[in-house]
Amino acid sequence: MSAAERIDFHITPGAWFRQDLLYPVFGLSTEAVRKYRTRGLWLEGKHWRYDPANVIVYNRAAIERWMEGKP
């Protein structure tokens, strides 16, 4: 691939997605996200939960509502 060529990837996360996409989708660092969880700003079962592999996943729609200041 030459320097002039560029590949753009457009990722649309599903309803629940892993932490790796929080920064590209919402601009949130892993530290900010950890604080939202531990301080109770993001609720388990609503904003985040554990998937079957015991990995934390996040709910896109719930986070969007939270960022808009909606319950």
CHARMM internal coordinates of N, CA and C (Angstrom, degrees):
IC EDIT
DIST 1 N 1 CA 1.4398
DIST 1 CA 1 C 1.5245
ANGL 1 N 1 CA 1 C 108.16
DIST 1 C 2 N 1.3119
ANGL 1 CA 1 C 2 N 115.95
DIHE 1 N 1 CA 1 C 2 N 131.23
DIST 2 N 2 CA 1.4553
ANGL 1 C 2 N 2 CA 119.47
DIHE 1 CA 1 C 2 N 2 CA 179.59
DIST 2 CA 2 C 1.5215
ANGL 2 N 2 CA 2 C 110.33
DIHE 1 C 2 N 2 CA 2 C -78.76
DIST 2 C 3 N 1.3267
ANGL 2 CA 2 C 3 N 114.98
DIHE 2 N 2 CA 2 C 3 N 166.36
DIST 3 N 3 CA 1.4587
ANGL 2 C 3 N 3 CA 120.16
DIHE 2 CA 2 C 3 N 3 CA -179.50
DIST 3 CA 3 C 1.5230
ANGL 3 N 3 CA 3 C 111.88
DIHE 2 C 3 N 3 CA 3 C -64.03
DIST 3 C 4 N 1.3307
ANGL 3 CA 3 C 4 N 117.76
DIHE 3 N 3 CA 3 C 4 N -24.53
DIST 4 N 4 CA 1.4678
ANGL 3 C 4 N 4 CA 121.22
DIHE 3 CA 3 C 4 N 4 CA -178.64
DIST 4 CA 4 C 1.5259
ANGL 4 N 4 CA 4 C 111.78
DIHE 3 C 4 N 4 CA 4 C -78.98
DIST 4 C 5 N 1.3293
ANGL 4 CA 4 C 5 N 117.37
DIHE 4 N 4 CA 4 C 5 N -21.54
DIST 5 N 5 CA 1.4633
ANGL 4 C 5 N 5 CA 120.31
DIHE 4 CA 4 C 5 N 5 CA -179.86
DIST 5 CA 5 C 1.5192
ANGL 5 N 5 CA 5 C 109.90
DIHE 4 C 5 N 5 CA 5 C -79.60
DIST 5 C 6 N 1.3226
ANGL 5 CA 5 C 6 N 114.33
DIHE 5 N 5 CA 5 C 6 N 144.08
DIST 6 N 6 CA 1.4564
ANGL 5 C 6 N 6 CA 119.49
DIHE 5 CA 5 C 6 N 6 CA -179.35
DIST 6 CA 6 C 1.5161
ANGL 6 N 6 CA 6 C 108.64
DIHE 5 C 6 N 6 CA 6 C -142.45
DIST 6 C 7 N 1.2884
ANGL 6 CA 6 C 7 N 115.38
DIHE 6 N 6 CA 6 C 7 N 136.72
DIST 7 N 7 CA 1.4554
ANGL 6 C 7 N 7 CA 120.60
DIHE 6 CA 6 C 7 N 7 CA 177.55
DIST 7 CA 7 C 1.5190
ANGL 7 N 7 CA 7 C 108.07
DIHE 6 C 7 N 7 CA 7 C -111.77
DIST 7 C 8 N 1.3114
ANGL 7 CA 7 C 8 N 116.58
DIHE 7 N 7 CA 7 C 8 N 124.44
DIST 8 N 8 CA 1.4572
ANGL 7 C 8 N 8 CA 121.64
DIHE 7 CA 7 C 8 N 8 CA 176.35
DIST 8 CA 8 C 1.5198
ANGL 8 N 8 CA 8 C 108.95
DIHE 7 C 8 N 8 CA 8 C -105.09
DIST 8 C 9 N 1.3108
ANGL 8 CA 8 C 9 N 115.66
DIHE 8 N 8 CA 8 C 9 N 131.76
DIST 9 N 9 CA 1.4510
ANGL 8 C 9 N 9 CA 121.08
DIHE 8 CA 8 C 9 N 9 CA 175.95
DIST 9 CA 9 C 1.5209
ANGL 9 N 9 CA 9 C 108.10
DIHE 8 C 9 N 9 CA 9 C -107.43
DIST 9 C 10 N 1.2934
ANGL 9 CA 9 C 10 N 116.67
DIHE 9 N 9 CA 9 C 10 N 133.52
DIST 10 N 10 CA 1.4574
ANGL 9 C 10 N 10 CA 121.92
DIHE 9 CA 9 C 10 N 10 CA 176.15
DIST 10 CA 10 C 1.5135
ANGL 10 N 10 CA 10 C 107.21
DIHE 9 C 10 N 10 CA 10 C -115.68
DIST 10 C 11 N 1.3221
ANGL 10 CA 10 C 11 N 114.94
DIHE 10 N 10 CA 10 C 11 N 115.57
DIST 11 N 11 CA 1.4553
ANGL 10 C 11 N 11 CA 120.46
DIHE 10 CA 10 C 11 N 11 CA -176.67
DIST 11 CA 11 C 1.5179
ANGL 11 N 11 CA 11 C 108.51
DIHE 10 C 11 N 11 CA 11 C -108.80
DIST 11 C 12 N 1.3060
ANGL 11 CA 11 C 12 N 115.73
DIHE 11 N 11 CA 11 C 12 N 127.29
DIST 12 N 12 CA 1.4505
ANGL 11 C 12 N 12 CA 121.23
DIHE 11 CA 11 C 12 N 12 CA 174.70
DIST 12 CA 12 C 1.5278
ANGL 12 N 12 CA 12 C 107.10
DIHE 11 C 12 N 12 CA 12 C -114.76
DIST 12 C 13 N 1.3309
ANGL 12 CA 12 C 13 N 116.75
DIHE 12 N 12 CA 12 C 13 N 107.62
DIST 13 N 13 CA 1.4581
ANGL 12 C 13 N 13 CA 118.15
DIHE 12 CA 12 C 13 N 13 CA -177.31
DIST 13 CA 13 C 1.5203
ANGL 13 N 13 CA 13 C 111.38
DIHE 12 C 13 N 13 CA 13 C -69.49
DIST 13 C 14 N 1.3164
ANGL 13 CA 13 C 14 N 115.08
DIHE 13 N 13 CA 13 C 14 N 155.22
DIST 14 N 14 CA 1.4550
ANGL 13 C 14 N 14 CA 120.84
DIHE 13 CA 13 C 14 N 14 CA 174.79
DIST 14 CA 14 C 1.5180
ANGL 14 N 14 CA 14 C 109.79
DIHE 13 C 14 N 14 CA 14 C -75.06
DIST 14 C 15 N 1.3152
ANGL 14 CA 14 C 15 N 115.87
DIHE 14 N 14 CA 14 C 15 N -169.32
DIST 15 N 15 CA 1.4662
ANGL 14 C 15 N 15 CA 120.58
DIHE 14 CA 14 C 15 N 15 CA -179.06
DIST 15 CA 15 C 1.5292
ANGL 15 N 15 CA 15 C 110.99
DIHE 14 C 15 N 15 CA 15 C -60.76
DIST 15 C 16 N 1.3237
ANGL 15 CA 15 C 16 N 117.18
DIHE 15 N 15 CA 15 C 16 N -42.02
DIST 16 N 16 CA 1.4661
ANGL 15 C 16 N 16 CA 122.68
DIHE 15 CA 15 C 16 N 16 CA 178.08
DIST 16 CA 16 C 1.5261
ANGL 16 N 16 CA 16 C 108.28
DIHE 15 C 16 N 16 CA 16 C -119.72
DIST 16 C 17 N 1.3253
ANGL 16 CA 16 C 17 N 117.35
DIHE 16 N 16 CA 16 C 17 N 132.90
DIST 17 N 17 CA 1.4569
ANGL 16 C 17 N 17 CA 120.04
DIHE 16 CA 16 C 17 N 17 CA 179.52
DIST 17 CA 17 C 1.5185
ANGL 17 N 17 CA 17 C 110.67
DIHE 16 C 17 N 17 CA 17 C -144.86
DIST 17 C 18 N 1.3281
ANGL 17 CA 17 C 18 N 115.30
DIHE 17 N 17 CA 17 C 18 N 163.15
DIST 18 N 18 CA 1.4598
ANGL 17 C 18 N 18 CA 121.62
DIHE 17 CA 17 C 18 N 18 CA -175.93
DIST 18 CA 18 C 1.5261
ANGL 18 N 18 CA 18 C 111.82
DIHE 17 C 18 N 18 CA 18 C -80.18
DIST 18 C 19 N 1.3054
ANGL 18 CA 18 C 19 N 114.45
DIHE 18 N 18 CA 18 C 19 N 166.17
DIST 19 N 19 CA 1.4560
ANGL 18 C 19 N 19 CA 122.92
DIHE 18 CA 18 C 19 N 19 CA -173.96
DIST 19 CA 19 C 1.5215
ANGL 19 N 19 CA 19 C 113.51
DIHE 18 C 19 N 19 CA 19 C -57.54
DIST 19 C 20 N 1.3235
ANGL 19 CA 19 C 20 N 118.26
DIHE 19 N 19 CA 19 C 20 N -28.57
DIST 20 N 20 CA 1.4635
ANGL 19 C 20 N 20 CA 121.15
DIHE 19 CA 19 C 20 N 20 CA -177.86
DIST 20 CA 20 C 1.5203
ANGL 20 N 20 CA 20 C 112.99
DIHE 19 C 20 N 20 CA 20 C -56.12
DIST 20 C 21 N 1.3257
ANGL 20 CA 20 C 21 N 118.03
DIHE 20 N 20 CA 20 C 21 N -27.58
DIST 21 N 21 CA 1.4606
ANGL 20 C 21 N 21 CA 120.95
DIHE 20 CA 20 C 21 N 21 CA -177.55
DIST 21 CA 21 C 1.5240
ANGL 21 N 21 CA 21 C 113.68
DIHE 20 C 21 N 21 CA 21 C -93.38
DIST 21 C 22 N 1.3221
ANGL 21 CA 21 C 22 N 118.69
DIHE 21 N 21 CA 21 C 22 N -5.28
DIST 22 N 22 CA 1.4686
ANGL 21 C 22 N 22 CA 119.63
DIHE 21 CA 21 C 22 N 22 CA -178.48
DIST 22 CA 22 C 1.5244
ANGL 22 N 22 CA 22 C 112.20
DIHE 21 C 22 N 22 CA 22 C -63.55
DIST 22 C 23 N 1.3217
ANGL 22 CA 22 C 23 N 117.44
DIHE 22 N 22 CA 22 C 23 N -39.89
DIST 23 N 23 CA 1.4650
ANGL 22 C 23 N 23 CA 118.56
DIHE 22 CA 22 C 23 N 23 CA 179.63
DIST 23 CA 23 C 1.5293
ANGL 23 N 23 CA 23 C 111.78
DIHE 22 C 23 N 23 CA 23 C -69.97
DIST 23 C 24 N 1.3376
ANGL 23 CA 23 C 24 N 119.88
DIHE 23 N 23 CA 23 C 24 N -49.54
DIST 24 N 24 CA 1.4701
ANGL 23 C 24 N 24 CA 118.51
DIHE 23 CA 23 C 24 N 24 CA 179.64
DIST 24 CA 24 C 1.5331
ANGL 24 N 24 CA 24 C 113.42
DIHE 23 C 24 N 24 CA 24 C -63.19
DIST 24 C 25 N 1.3295
ANGL 24 CA 24 C 25 N 117.25
DIHE 24 N 24 CA 24 C 25 N -33.46
DIST 25 N 25 CA 1.4702
ANGL 24 C 25 N 25 CA 120.08
DIHE 24 CA 24 C 25 N 25 CA -176.52
DIST 25 CA 25 C 1.5260
ANGL 25 N 25 CA 25 C 111.52
DIHE 24 C 25 N 25 CA 25 C -83.84
DIST 25 C 26 N 1.3395
ANGL 25 CA 25 C 26 N 117.34
DIHE 25 N 25 CA 25 C 26 N -46.74
DIST 26 N 26 CA 1.4606
ANGL 25 C 26 N 26 CA 121.33
DIHE 25 CA 25 C 26 N 26 CA -173.61
DIST 26 CA 26 C 1.5228
ANGL 26 N 26 CA 26 C 114.69
DIHE 25 C 26 N 26 CA 26 C -113.94
DIST 26 C 27 N 1.3411
ANGL 26 CA 26 C 27 N 118.02
DIHE 26 N 26 CA 26 C 27 N -11.05
DIST 27 N 27 CA 1.4624
ANGL 26 C 27 N 27 CA 120.26
DIHE 26 CA 26 C 27 N 27 CA -177.41
DIST 27 CA 27 C 1.5191
ANGL 27 N 27 CA 27 C 112.70
DIHE 26 C 27 N 27 CA 27 C 75.52
DIST 27 C 28 N 1.3307
ANGL 27 CA 27 C 28 N 117.46
DIHE 27 N 27 CA 27 C 28 N 24.31
DIST 28 N 28 CA 1.4597
ANGL 27 C 28 N 28 CA 121.80
DIHE 27 CA 27 C 28 N 28 CA -177.70
DIST 28 CA 28 C 1.5198
ANGL 28 N 28 CA 28 C 110.57
DIHE 27 C 28 N 28 CA 28 C -101.66
DIST 28 C 29 N 1.3268
ANGL 28 CA 28 C 29 N 115.96
DIHE 28 N 28 CA 28 C 29 N 130.98
DIST 29 N 29 CA 1.4636
ANGL 28 C 29 N 29 CA 120.58
DIHE 28 CA 28 C 29 N 29 CA 178.66
DIST 29 CA 29 C 1.5251
ANGL 29 N 29 CA 29 C 110.12
DIHE 28 C 29 N 29 CA 29 C -76.04
DIST 29 C 30 N 1.3144
ANGL 29 CA 29 C 30 N 115.86
DIHE 29 N 29 CA 29 C 30 N 162.39
DIST 30 N 30 CA 1.4606
ANGL 29 C 30 N 30 CA 119.70
DIHE 29 CA 29 C 30 N 30 CA 178.52
DIST 30 CA 30 C 1.5245
ANGL 30 N 30 CA 30 C 110.75
DIHE 29 C 30 N 30 CA 30 C -64.32
DIST 30 C 31 N 1.3210
ANGL 30 CA 30 C 31 N 117.88
DIHE 30 N 30 CA 30 C 31 N -33.38
DIST 31 N 31 CA 1.4593
ANGL 30 C 31 N 31 CA 121.31
DIHE 30 CA 30 C 31 N 31 CA 178.67
DIST 31 CA 31 C 1.5272
ANGL 31 N 31 CA 31 C 111.04
DIHE 30 C 31 N 31 CA 31 C -67.85
DIST 31 C 32 N 1.3190
ANGL 31 CA 31 C 32 N 117.72
DIHE 31 N 31 CA 31 C 32 N -42.99
DIST 32 N 32 CA 1.4698
ANGL 31 C 32 N 32 CA 120.65
DIHE 31 CA 31 C 32 N 32 CA 177.77
DIST 32 CA 32 C 1.5207
ANGL 32 N 32 CA 32 C 110.62
DIHE 31 C 32 N 32 CA 32 C -61.91
DIST 32 C 33 N 1.3145
ANGL 32 CA 32 C 33 N 116.48
DIHE 32 N 32 CA 32 C 33 N -42.69
DIST 33 N 33 CA 1.4603
ANGL 32 C 33 N 33 CA 121.23
DIHE 32 CA 32 C 33 N 33 CA -179.68
DIST 33 CA 33 C 1.5228
ANGL 33 N 33 CA 33 C 110.68
DIHE 32 C 33 N 33 CA 33 C -64.09
DIST 33 C 34 N 1.3234
ANGL 33 CA 33 C 34 N 116.79
DIHE 33 N 33 CA 33 C 34 N -42.20
DIST 34 N 34 CA 1.4693
ANGL 33 C 34 N 34 CA 120.24
DIHE 33 CA 33 C 34 N 34 CA 177.76
DIST 34 CA 34 C 1.5243
ANGL 34 N 34 CA 34 C 110.43
DIHE 33 C 34 N 34 CA 34 C -59.70
DIST 34 C 35 N 1.3391
ANGL 34 CA 34 C 35 N 116.92
DIHE 34 N 34 CA 34 C 35 N -42.77
DIST 35 N 35 CA 1.4638
ANGL 34 C 35 N 35 CA 120.61
DIHE 34 CA 34 C 35 N 35 CA 179.13
DIST 35 CA 35 C 1.5214
ANGL 35 N 35 CA 35 C 111.56
DIHE 34 C 35 N 35 CA 35 C -64.57
DIST 35 C 36 N 1.3168
ANGL 35 CA 35 C 36 N 118.00
DIHE 35 N 35 CA 35 C 36 N -40.49
DIST 36 N 36 CA 1.4642
ANGL 35 C 36 N 36 CA 120.61
DIHE 35 CA 35 C 36 N 36 CA 178.29
DIST 36 CA 36 C 1.5267
ANGL 36 N 36 CA 36 C 110.47
DIHE 35 C 36 N 36 CA 36 C -60.12
DIST 36 C 37 N 1.3303
ANGL 36 CA 36 C 37 N 117.01
DIHE 36 N 36 CA 36 C 37 N -40.27
DIST 37 N 37 CA 1.4668
ANGL 36 C 37 N 37 CA 121.00
DIHE 36 CA 36 C 37 N 37 CA 178.95
DIST 37 CA 37 C 1.5182
ANGL 37 N 37 CA 37 C 111.35
DIHE 36 C 37 N 37 CA 37 C -69.63
DIST 37 C 38 N 1.3393
ANGL 37 CA 37 C 38 N 117.43
DIHE 37 N 37 CA 37 C 38 N -52.02
DIST 38 N 38 CA 1.4683
ANGL 37 C 38 N 38 CA 120.72
DIHE 37 CA 37 C 38 N 38 CA -172.92
DIST 38 CA 38 C 1.5264
ANGL 38 N 38 CA 38 C 112.36
DIHE 37 C 38 N 38 CA 38 C -69.56
DIST 38 C 39 N 1.3159
ANGL 38 CA 38 C 39 N 117.92
DIHE 38 N 38 CA 38 C 39 N -27.58
DIST 39 N 39 CA 1.4689
ANGL 38 C 39 N 39 CA 120.85
DIHE 38 CA 38 C 39 N 39 CA 178.98
DIST 39 CA 39 C 1.5326
ANGL 39 N 39 CA 39 C 112.41
DIHE 38 C 39 N 39 CA 39 C -88.80
DIST 39 C 40 N 1.3272
ANGL 39 CA 39 C 40 N 115.98
DIHE 39 N 39 CA 39 C 40 N -0.36
DIST 40 N 40 CA 1.4571
ANGL 39 C 40 N 40 CA 119.63
DIHE 39 CA 39 C 40 N 40 CA 176.72
DIST 40 CA 40 C 1.5144
ANGL 40 N 40 CA 40 C 114.90
DIHE 39 C 40 N 40 CA 40 C 80.33
DIST 40 C 41 N 1.3293
ANGL 40 CA 40 C 41 N 117.43
DIHE 40 N 40 CA 40 C 41 N 11.38
DIST 41 N 41 CA 1.4591
ANGL 40 C 41 N 41 CA 119.65
DIHE 40 CA 40 C 41 N 41 CA 176.61
DIST 41 CA 41 C 1.5219
ANGL 41 N 41 CA 41 C 110.74
DIHE 40 C 41 N 41 CA 41 C -72.45
DIST 41 C 42 N 1.3211
ANGL 41 CA 41 C 42 N 116.12
DIHE 41 N 41 CA 41 C 42 N -34.87
DIST 42 N 42 CA 1.4658
ANGL 41 C 42 N 42 CA 121.98
DIHE 41 CA 41 C 42 N 42 CA 173.05
DIST 42 CA 42 C 1.5125
ANGL 42 N 42 CA 42 C 107.27
DIHE 41 C 42 N 42 CA 42 C -108.37
DIST 42 C 43 N 1.3151
ANGL 42 CA 42 C 43 N 116.04
DIHE 42 N 42 CA 42 C 43 N 127.47
DIST 43 N 43 CA 1.4481
ANGL 42 C 43 N 43 CA 122.05
DIHE 42 CA 42 C 43 N 43 CA -173.57
DIST 43 CA 43 C 1.5254
ANGL 43 N 43 CA 43 C 112.08
DIHE 42 C 43 N 43 CA 43 C -95.55
DIST 43 C 44 N 1.3355
ANGL 43 CA 43 C 44 N 114.20
DIHE 43 N 43 CA 43 C 44 N 139.31
DIST 44 N 44 CA 1.4606
ANGL 43 C 44 N 44 CA 119.25
DIHE 43 CA 43 C 44 N 44 CA 175.79
DIST 44 CA 44 C 1.5207
ANGL 44 N 44 CA 44 C 108.93
DIHE 43 C 44 N 44 CA 44 C -66.07
DIST 44 C 45 N 1.3099
ANGL 44 CA 44 C 45 N 116.21
DIHE 44 N 44 CA 44 C 45 N 134.45
DIST 45 N 45 CA 1.4562
ANGL 44 C 45 N 45 CA 121.96
DIHE 44 CA 44 C 45 N 45 CA -178.39
DIST 45 CA 45 C 1.5202
ANGL 45 N 45 CA 45 C 112.84
DIHE 44 C 45 N 45 CA 45 C 92.85
DIST 45 C 46 N 1.3299
ANGL 45 CA 45 C 46 N 116.60
DIHE 45 N 45 CA 45 C 46 N -21.91
DIST 46 N 46 CA 1.4641
ANGL 45 C 46 N 46 CA 120.69
DIHE 45 CA 45 C 46 N 46 CA 177.78
DIST 46 CA 46 C 1.5215
ANGL 46 N 46 CA 46 C 110.71
DIHE 45 C 46 N 46 CA 46 C -108.35
DIST 46 C 47 N 1.3239
ANGL 46 CA 46 C 47 N 117.24
DIHE 46 N 46 CA 46 C 47 N -58.83
DIST 47 N 47 CA 1.4607
ANGL 46 C 47 N 47 CA 122.12
DIHE 46 CA 46 C 47 N 47 CA -179.12
DIST 47 CA 47 C 1.5230
ANGL 47 N 47 CA 47 C 112.39
DIHE 46 C 47 N 47 CA 47 C -93.19
DIST 47 C 48 N 1.3279
ANGL 47 CA 47 C 48 N 116.69
DIHE 47 N 47 CA 47 C 48 N -29.38
DIST 48 N 48 CA 1.4556
ANGL 47 C 48 N 48 CA 120.84
DIHE 47 CA 47 C 48 N 48 CA -178.93
DIST 48 CA 48 C 1.5171
ANGL 48 N 48 CA 48 C 109.58
DIHE 47 C 48 N 48 CA 48 C -149.56
DIST 48 C 49 N 1.3279
ANGL 48 CA 48 C 49 N 115.62
DIHE 48 N 48 CA 48 C 49 N 160.35
DIST 49 N 49 CA 1.4619
ANGL 48 C 49 N 49 CA 122.57
DIHE 48 CA 48 C 49 N 49 CA 176.58
DIST 49 CA 49 C 1.5259
ANGL 49 N 49 CA 49 C 108.01
DIHE 48 C 49 N 49 CA 49 C -162.72
DIST 49 C 50 N 1.3199
ANGL 49 CA 49 C 50 N 115.91
DIHE 49 N 49 CA 49 C 50 N 173.77
DIST 50 N 50 CA 1.4605
ANGL 49 C 50 N 50 CA 121.32
DIHE 49 CA 49 C 50 N 50 CA 174.54
DIST 50 CA 50 C 1.5235
ANGL 50 N 50 CA 50 C 108.38
DIHE 49 C 50 N 50 CA 50 C -94.36
DIST 50 C 51 N 1.3207
ANGL 50 CA 50 C 51 N 116.23
DIHE 50 N 50 CA 50 C 51 N 135.21
DIST 51 N 51 CA 1.4683
ANGL 50 C 51 N 51 CA 120.07
DIHE 50 CA 50 C 51 N 51 CA 176.19
DIST 51 CA 51 C 1.5368
ANGL 51 N 51 CA 51 C 108.66
DIHE 50 C 51 N 51 CA 51 C -84.77
DIST 51 C 52 N 1.3386
ANGL 51 CA 51 C 52 N 118.64
DIHE 51 N 51 CA 51 C 52 N 176.81
DIST 52 N 52 CA 1.4684
ANGL 51 C 52 N 52 CA 120.43
DIHE 51 CA 51 C 52 N 52 CA -178.88
DIST 52 CA 52 C 1.5276
ANGL 52 N 52 CA 52 C 114.58
DIHE 51 C 52 N 52 CA 52 C -59.38
DIST 52 C 53 N 1.3220
ANGL 52 CA 52 C 53 N 118.54
DIHE 52 N 52 CA 52 C 53 N -21.12
DIST 53 N 53 CA 1.4707
ANGL 52 C 53 N 53 CA 122.25
DIHE 52 CA 52 C 53 N 53 CA 177.08
DIST 53 CA 53 C 1.5279
ANGL 53 N 53 CA 53 C 111.50
DIHE 52 C 53 N 53 CA 53 C -89.16
DIST 53 C 54 N 1.3424
ANGL 53 CA 53 C 54 N 117.02
DIHE 53 N 53 CA 53 C 54 N 9.00
DIST 54 N 54 CA 1.4642
ANGL 53 C 54 N 54 CA 124.30
DIHE 53 CA 53 C 54 N 54 CA -179.93
DIST 54 CA 54 C 1.5317
ANGL 54 N 54 CA 54 C 112.38
DIHE 53 C 54 N 54 CA 54 C 64.41
DIST 54 C 55 N 1.3217
ANGL 54 CA 54 C 55 N 116.24
DIHE 54 N 54 CA 54 C 55 N 34.02
DIST 55 N 55 CA 1.4648
ANGL 54 C 55 N 55 CA 123.31
DIHE 54 CA 54 C 55 N 55 CA 176.74
DIST 55 CA 55 C 1.5304
ANGL 55 N 55 CA 55 C 107.18
DIHE 54 C 55 N 55 CA 55 C -110.21
DIST 55 C 56 N 1.3229
ANGL 55 CA 55 C 56 N 116.41
DIHE 55 N 55 CA 55 C 56 N 139.38
DIST 56 N 56 CA 1.4619
ANGL 55 C 56 N 56 CA 119.75
DIHE 55 CA 55 C 56 N 56 CA 179.47
DIST 56 CA 56 C 1.5243
ANGL 56 N 56 CA 56 C 109.28
DIHE 55 C 56 N 56 CA 56 C -71.58
DIST 56 C 57 N 1.3319
ANGL 56 CA 56 C 57 N 115.25
DIHE 56 N 56 CA 56 C 57 N 132.50
DIST 57 N 57 CA 1.4584
ANGL 56 C 57 N 57 CA 122.44
DIHE 56 CA 56 C 57 N 57 CA 174.89
DIST 57 CA 57 C 1.5225
ANGL 57 N 57 CA 57 C 108.32
DIHE 56 C 57 N 57 CA 57 C -125.08
DIST 57 C 58 N 1.3245
ANGL 57 CA 57 C 58 N 116.19
DIHE 57 N 57 CA 57 C 58 N 157.92
DIST 58 N 58 CA 1.4522
ANGL 57 C 58 N 58 CA 122.36
DIHE 57 CA 57 C 58 N 58 CA -172.58
DIST 58 CA 58 C 1.5250
ANGL 58 N 58 CA 58 C 110.65
DIHE 57 C 58 N 58 CA 58 C -122.22
DIST 58 C 59 N 1.3317
ANGL 58 CA 58 C 59 N 116.01
DIHE 58 N 58 CA 58 C 59 N 146.45
DIST 59 N 59 CA 1.4521
ANGL 58 C 59 N 59 CA 122.26
DIHE 58 CA 58 C 59 N 59 CA -178.40
DIST 59 CA 59 C 1.5282
ANGL 59 N 59 CA 59 C 109.35
DIHE 58 C 59 N 59 CA 59 C -94.88
DIST 59 C 60 N 1.3129
ANGL 59 CA 59 C 60 N 115.17
DIHE 59 N 59 CA 59 C 60 N 113.64
DIST 60 N 60 CA 1.4664
ANGL 59 C 60 N 60 CA 121.03
DIHE 59 CA 59 C 60 N 60 CA -176.20
DIST 60 CA 60 C 1.5290
ANGL 60 N 60 CA 60 C 112.33
DIHE 59 C 60 N 60 CA 60 C -59.74
DIST 60 C 61 N 1.3327
ANGL 60 CA 60 C 61 N 117.65
DIHE 60 N 60 CA 60 C 61 N -48.19
DIST 61 N 61 CA 1.4670
ANGL 60 C 61 N 61 CA 121.05
DIHE 60 CA 60 C 61 N 61 CA -176.07
DIST 61 CA 61 C 1.5283
ANGL 61 N 61 CA 61 C 111.15
DIHE 60 C 61 N 61 CA 61 C -64.67
DIST 61 C 62 N 1.3310
ANGL 61 CA 61 C 62 N 117.68
DIHE 61 N 61 CA 61 C 62 N -41.56
DIST 62 N 62 CA 1.4682
ANGL 61 C 62 N 62 CA 120.83
DIHE 61 CA 61 C 62 N 62 CA -179.67
DIST 62 CA 62 C 1.5290
ANGL 62 N 62 CA 62 C 110.82
DIHE 61 C 62 N 62 CA 62 C -66.07
DIST 62 C 63 N 1.3251
ANGL 62 CA 62 C 63 N 117.15
DIHE 62 N 62 CA 62 C 63 N -38.50
DIST 63 N 63 CA 1.4668
ANGL 62 C 63 N 63 CA 120.51
DIHE 62 CA 62 C 63 N 63 CA 178.79
DIST 63 CA 63 C 1.5239
ANGL 63 N 63 CA 63 C 110.02
DIHE 62 C 63 N 63 CA 63 C -68.93
DIST 63 C 64 N 1.3266
ANGL 63 CA 63 C 64 N 117.53
DIHE 63 N 63 CA 63 C 64 N -39.57
DIST 64 N 64 CA 1.4686
ANGL 63 C 64 N 64 CA 119.82
DIHE 63 CA 63 C 64 N 64 CA 176.76
DIST 64 CA 64 C 1.5233
ANGL 64 N 64 CA 64 C 110.67
DIHE 63 C 64 N 64 CA 64 C -60.22
DIST 64 C 65 N 1.3367
ANGL 64 CA 64 C 65 N 117.41
DIHE 64 N 64 CA 64 C 65 N -44.58
DIST 65 N 65 CA 1.4733
ANGL 64 C 65 N 65 CA 120.35
DIHE 64 CA 64 C 65 N 65 CA 178.22
DIST 65 CA 65 C 1.5216
ANGL 65 N 65 CA 65 C 110.54
DIHE 64 C 65 N 65 CA 65 C -62.48
DIST 65 C 66 N 1.3379
ANGL 65 CA 65 C 66 N 117.46
DIHE 65 N 65 CA 65 C 66 N -42.26
DIST 66 N 66 CA 1.4628
ANGL 65 C 66 N 66 CA 121.72
DIHE 65 CA 65 C 66 N 66 CA 179.66
DIST 66 CA 66 C 1.5302
ANGL 66 N 66 CA 66 C 109.89
DIHE 65 C 66 N 66 CA 66 C -61.71
DIST 66 C 67 N 1.3133
ANGL 66 CA 66 C 67 N 117.48
DIHE 66 N 66 CA 66 C 67 N -42.43
DIST 67 N 67 CA 1.4711
ANGL 66 C 67 N 67 CA 121.19
DIHE 66 CA 66 C 67 N 67 CA -179.73
DIST 67 CA 67 C 1.5229
ANGL 67 N 67 CA 67 C 111.58
DIHE 66 C 67 N 67 CA 67 C -66.72
DIST 67 C 68 N 1.3216
ANGL 67 CA 67 C 68 N 117.31
DIHE 67 N 67 CA 67 C 68 N -26.16
DIST 68 N 68 CA 1.4684
ANGL 67 C 68 N 68 CA 122.14
DIHE 67 CA 67 C 68 N 68 CA 176.74
DIST 68 CA 68 C 1.5173
ANGL 68 N 68 CA 68 C 111.84
DIHE 67 C 68 N 68 CA 68 C -83.03
DIST 68 C 69 N 1.3409
ANGL 68 CA 68 C 69 N 117.21
DIHE 68 N 68 CA 68 C 69 N -4.18
DIST 69 N 69 CA 1.4585
ANGL 68 C 69 N 69 CA 121.18
DIHE 68 CA 68 C 69 N 69 CA -179.05
DIST 69 CA 69 C 1.5213
ANGL 69 N 69 CA 69 C 113.43
DIHE 68 C 69 N 69 CA 69 C 82.55
DIST 69 C 70 N 1.3217
ANGL 69 CA 69 C 70 N 115.77
DIHE 69 N 69 CA 69 C 70 N 16.92
DIST 70 N 70 CA 1.4630
ANGL 69 C 70 N 70 CA 120.38
DIHE 69 CA 69 C 70 N 70 CA -179.96
DIST 70 CA 70 C 1.5333
ANGL 70 N 70 CA 70 C 109.10
DIHE 69 C 70 N 70 CA 70 C -98.48
DIST 70 C 71 N 1.3409
ANGL 70 CA 70 C 71 N 116.87
DIHE 70 N 70 CA 70 C 71 N 152.57
DIST 71 N 71 CA 1.4900
ANGL 70 C 71 N 71 CA 119.21
DIHE 70 CA 70 C 71 N 71 CA 179.63
DIST 71 CA 71 C 1.5161
ANGL 71 N 71 CA 71 C 112.41
DIHE 70 C 71 N 71 CA 71 C -68.69
END
COOR INIT
IC SEED 1 N 1 CA 1 C
IC BUILD
